[in-house]
Amino acid sequence: GSCWHQCCPGRNNTCWAPGARQARCYCDSYCERTGDCCQDYRAACHSAAVGCAVGPWGPWSGCSSPCGVGSKARSRPVTLPPRHGGEPCPALKQRRGCFGEHPTCGMAK
């Protein structure tokens, strides 16, 4: 079997090729653990593997609550998606707590 046209990250049962004696061989990165990789898995998938690359974090959003407890969020873009079983992308979004203290908060009756 040949992985020349497909390499998949993680465990992916749809990522296979016909192998010897009507058996399937796999082209997902999990096949190294299970020992059922196609013959050319290393050559086809490791040499072609491209890990995810991300850009810088954007600015934090404003607090979701003008008065009291809320949250802020920020994100970063994927500049190069993973290919051929390369490292997956790290977290693209972050949240953190905040406390809204808009000047009108104290005026509420």
NORMOPE-V390976 format. One record per backbone hydrogen bond with DSSP energy under -0.5 kcal/mol. CO is the residue of the C=O (numbers start at 1). NH is the residue of the N-H. E is the energy in kcal/mol with one decimal. If there is no record, write none. Layout:
CO_NH_E + CO_NH_E
This chain:
1_40_-0.7 + 3_6_-1.3 + 8_29_-1.9 + 10_12_-0.6 + 10_30_-1.7 + 12_15_-1.8 + 14_16_-1.0 + 15_27_-2.6 + 17_25_-2.5 + 19_22_-0.7 + 20_23_-1.8 + 23_19_-3.5 + 25_17_-2.6 + 26_38_-1.9 + 27_8_-2.1 + 28_31_-2.0 + 29_32_-1.0 + 30_33_-1.4 + 30_34_-1.6 + 31_35_-1.9 + 31_36_-0.9 + 36_26_-2.9 + 38_41_-1.9 + 40_44_-3.3 + 41_45_-3.1 + 41_46_-0.7 + 42_46_-1.4 + 42_47_-0.9 + 45_49_-0.7 + 50_83_-2.3 + 53_79_-2.2 + 53_80_-1.9 + 66_102_-2.4 + 68_100_-3.3 + 70_98_-1.7 + 71_64_-1.8 + 72_96_-2.0 + 73_61_-2.4 + 74_94_-2.4 + 75_58_-2.9 + 77_55_-2.8 + 77_79_-0.6 + 80_53_-2.2 + 83_50_-2.4 + 83_86_-1.1 + 87_52_-2.3 + 92_76_-1.8 + 94_74_-2.0 + 96_72_-3.0 + 98_70_-2.5 + 100_68_-2.3 + 102_105_-2.3 + 104_107_-1.0 + 104_108_-0.5 + 105_108_-1.1
